């Protein structure tokens, strides 16, 4: 039985994770970390990782970028694997995550959905075939409470496409201030916020007289939580290194 701890335990995703893990037989929850330390009657909740009553086999982080430093400090000092599913990190914070992976197992993905990661793979294939002939645009839609824009997933998709094009392209986030034709080597990024949209992503390849759109739509946040739990079970058995959903997919083959 793999013992997990949840960062952001009293948040929306933390509660979904609690429900999912409670229904599994291969893992359990030994503690939670949250600035809101209200008890849930299921496991102890503390305000910092260092206050956990026992060392977990793996930590799942669905919290806020501001919690990263203390989380990594604890995991590095105790050798605890960590699944980082939080979004909105700066380039500097991402560098810290990658540096930590040189010492401990770290699972880092902008999106924990199996379907989204399949979309990224398909987008890379399309880019290899269509690059140079088709303009590429990425449109993401999320609920009106989401803070960061564009979404981490949109950036992940953009990076996947760009990797298939020898990193020749750049992201264009805002065209309203420009009076010029579209640059051939740009990937347009568009963020829509409204209502209770869980998450929708379109990768658009627009060519001469034809358009190809690859799409993914999440109906609930559970798809991300299920992926994070699967990642935690996978990561608990790994040695130091940086892992993502492609490694889980490879193990499932």
TANOR-V255078 format. One record per residue. N is the residue number from 1. RES is the residue in three letters. PHI is phi in radians with two decimals (999 if undefined). OMEGA is omega in whole degrees, 0 to 359 (NA if undefined). D_FIRST is the distance of its C-alpha to the first C-alpha in whole Angstrom. Layout:
BEGIN
N:RES:PHI:OMEGA:D_FIRST  N:RES:PHI:OMEGA:D_FIRST
END
This chain:
BEGIN
1:UNK:999:181:0  2:UNK:-1.52:180:4  3:UNK:-1.55:180:6  4:UNK:-1.97:169:9  5:UNK:-2.18:184:13  6:UNK:-2.02:172:16  7:UNK:-1.56:189:19  8:UNK:1.54:188:22  9:UNK:-1.06:182:20  10:UNK:-1.66:176:23  11:UNK:-1.45:182:24  12:UNK:-1.05:181:25  13:UNK:-1.23:177:22  14:UNK:-1.06:180:20  15:UNK:-1.23:176:20  16:UNK:-1.15:177:20  17:UNK:-1.02:179:16  18:UNK:-1.01:180:15  19:UNK:-1.10:182:17  20:UNK:-1.20:181:15  21:UNK:-1.14:180:11  22:UNK:-1.09:181:12  23:UNK:-1.64:181:13  24:UNK:-1.84:181:10  25:UNK:-1.85:183:7  26:UNK:-1.74:179:5  27:UNK:-2.67:180:5  28:UNK:-2.52:180:7  29:UNK:-1.96:180:10  30:UNK:-1.81:179:11  31:UNK:3.12:179:15  32:UNK:-2.31:179:17  33:UNK:-2.19:181:20  34:UNK:-2.87:175:24  35:UNK:-1.15:173:27  36:UNK:-1.63:187:27  37:UNK:-1.63:177:25  38:UNK:-0.98:182:26  39:UNK:-1.30:176:24  40:UNK:-1.96:178:22  41:UNK:1.38:183:21  42:UNK:-1.89:181:17  43:UNK:-2.77:181:16  44:UNK:-1.18:178:18  45:UNK:-2.15:183:20  46:UNK:-2.11:185:22  47:UNK:-1.54:180:25  48:UNK:-2.42:180:24  49:UNK:-0.98:182:21  50:UNK:-1.11:181:22  51:UNK:-1.63:180:22  52:UNK:-1.01:183:18  53:UNK:-1.20:176:18  54:UNK:-2.62:182:15  55:UNK:-1.35:177:14  56:UNK:-1.40:174:11  57:UNK:-1.34:180:9  58:UNK:-2.83:177:12  59:UNK:-1.95:174:14  60:UNK:-1.90:184:16  61:UNK:-1.88:171:19  62:UNK:-2.23:186:21  63:UNK:-2.26:185:24  64:UNK:-2.60:180:28  65:UNK:-0.92:182:29  66:UNK:-1.15:181:30  67:UNK:-1.54:189:27  68:UNK:-1.10:187:26  69:UNK:-1.02:181:28  70:UNK:-1.18:179:26  71:UNK:-1.13:180:23  72:UNK:-1.15:179:24  73:UNK:-1.03:180:25  74:UNK:-1.16:184:22  75:UNK:-1.13:179:20  76:UNK:-1.21:182:22  77:UNK:-1.31:182:23  78:UNK:-1.91:182:19  79:UNK:1.25:184:18  80:UNK:-1.56:175:16  81:UNK:-1.10:182:15  82:UNK:-2.43:173:17  83:UNK:-1.73:183:17  84:UNK:-1.81:182:21  85:UNK:-1.96:177:22  86:UNK:-1.25:177:25  87:UNK:-2.07:177:28  88:UNK:1.58:180:32  89:UNK:-1.29:173:31  90:UNK:-1.41:177:35  91:UNK:-1.05:179:35  92:UNK:-1.12:180:35  93:UNK:-1.20:177:31  94:UNK:-1.09:177:30  95:UNK:-1.10:178:32  96:UNK:-1.15:179:30  97:UNK:-1.08:180:27  98:UNK:-1.16:178:28  99:UNK:-1.16:179:29  100:UNK:-1.09:181:25  101:UNK:-1.15:176:24  102:UNK:-1.33:183:26  103:UNK:-2.05:182:24  104:UNK:-2.38:174:20  105:UNK:-1.23:179:18  106:UNK:-2.26:175:20  107:UNK:-1.86:184:19  108:UNK:-2.31:178:23  109:UNK:-2.57:177:24  110:UNK:-1.26:180:27  111:UNK:-2.66:184:25  112:UNK:-1.60:181:22  113:UNK:-1.32:176:24  114:UNK:-1.08:181:24  115:UNK:-1.13:179:27  116:UNK:-1.12:180:28  117:UNK:-1.20:172:27  118:UNK:-1.17:177:29  119:UNK:-1.02:179:32  120:UNK:-1.07:179:32  121:UNK:-1.14:179:32  122:UNK:-1.15:180:35  123:UNK:-1.14:177:37  124:UNK:-1.11:179:37  125:UNK:-1.10:179:38  126:UNK:-1.10:181:41  127:UNK:-1.12:179:42  128:UNK:-1.10:182:43  129:UNK:-1.44:189:45  130:UNK:-1.89:184:47  131:UNK:-0.94:181:47  132:UNK:1.61:181:50  133:UNK:-1.93:183:51  134:UNK:-2.13:172:49  135:UNK:-1.36:185:49  136:UNK:-2.10:178:45  137:UNK:-2.29:177:44  138:UNK:-2.13:180:41  139:UNK:-2.08:177:40  140:UNK:-2.16:181:37  141:UNK:-2.23:178:37  142:UNK:-2.50:180:35  143:UNK:-1.11:186:35  144:UNK:-1.35:178:38  145:UNK:-1.74:182:36  146:UNK:-1.23:187:34  147:UNK:-1.55:186:36  148:UNK:-1.46:178:35  149:UNK:-2.69:355:38  150:UNK:-1.18:182:38  151:UNK:-1.17:176:34  152:UNK:-1.03:179:31  153:UNK:-1.16:178:31  154:UNK:-1.07:178:35  155:UNK:-1.14:177:35  156:UNK:-1.03:179:32  157:UNK:-1.13:178:34  158:UNK:-1.09:178:37  159:UNK:-1.14:178:36  160:UNK:-1.10:179:35  161:UNK:-1.12:183:38  162:UNK:-1.14:179:40  163:UNK:-1.13:178:38  164:UNK:-1.41:182:40  165:UNK:-2.02:177:43  166:UNK:1.04:176:43  167:UNK:1.01:182:42  168:UNK:-1.47:187:46  169:UNK:-1.71:176:45  170:UNK:-2.23:180:45  171:UNK:-1.50:175:43  172:UNK:-2.02:186:46  173:UNK:-1.65:190:45  174:UNK:-2.63:182:48  175:UNK:-1.85:191:51  176:UNK:-1.14:183:53  177:UNK:-1.61:183:55  178:UNK:-1.86:175:56  179:UNK:-2.09:183:59  180:UNK:-2.81:178:59  181:UNK:-1.20:180:58  182:UNK:-1.12:176:54  183:UNK:-1.26:180:53  184:UNK:-1.05:186:52  185:UNK:-1.81:176:49  186:UNK:-2.02:172:47  187:UNK:-2.01:182:44  188:UNK:-1.24:179:45  189:UNK:-2.09:184:42  190:UNK:-2.28:181:43  191:UNK:-2.00:177:41  192:UNK:-2.06:180:41  193:UNK:-2.19:179:40  194:UNK:-3.10:173:40  195:UNK:0.96:184:39  196:UNK:-2.05:180:35  197:UNK:-1.03:182:35  198:UNK:-1.24:180:31  199:UNK:2.98:176:32  200:UNK:-2.34:181:34  201:UNK:-2.36:176:35  202:UNK:-2.14:171:38  203:UNK:-1.91:188:39  204:UNK:-1.87:174:43  205:UNK:-1.95:185:45  206:UNK:-1.89:180:49  207:UNK:-2.04:180:52  208:UNK:-1.32:176:55  209:UNK:1.16:174:55  210:UNK:-2.70:180:52  211:UNK:-2.30:177:49  212:UNK:-2.01:181:45  213:UNK:-2.14:174:42  214:UNK:-1.81:188:38  215:UNK:-2.30:171:37  216:UNK:-2.47:179:33  217:UNK:-2.30:177:33  218:UNK:-1.74:182:30  219:UNK:-1.50:179:30  220:UNK:-2.72:180:27  221:UNK:-1.25:183:25  222:UNK:-1.08:181:22  223:UNK:-1.09:180:22  224:UNK:-1.31:180:22  225:UNK:-1.20:178:19  226:UNK:-1.05:178:17  227:UNK:-1.09:180:18  228:UNK:-1.15:179:17  229:UNK:-1.18:176:13  230:UNK:-1.06:178:13  231:UNK:-1.12:181:15  232:UNK:-1.13:179:12  233:UNK:-1.09:177:9  234:UNK:-1.14:188:13  235:UNK:-1.20:183:14  236:UNK:-1.05:182:11  237:UNK:-1.76:188:12  238:UNK:-1.75:173:15  239:UNK:-1.58:182:18  240:UNK:-0.99:180:21  241:UNK:2.73:179:22  242:UNK:-1.80:184:23  243:UNK:-2.12:174:21  244:UNK:-2.52:187:22  245:UNK:-1.13:178:22  246:UNK:-1.11:178:24  247:UNK:-1.24:177:21  248:UNK:-1.16:179:19  249:UNK:-1.04:180:22  250:UNK:-1.10:179:23  251:UNK:-1.20:181:19  252:UNK:-1.35:182:20  253:UNK:-1.13:NA:23
END
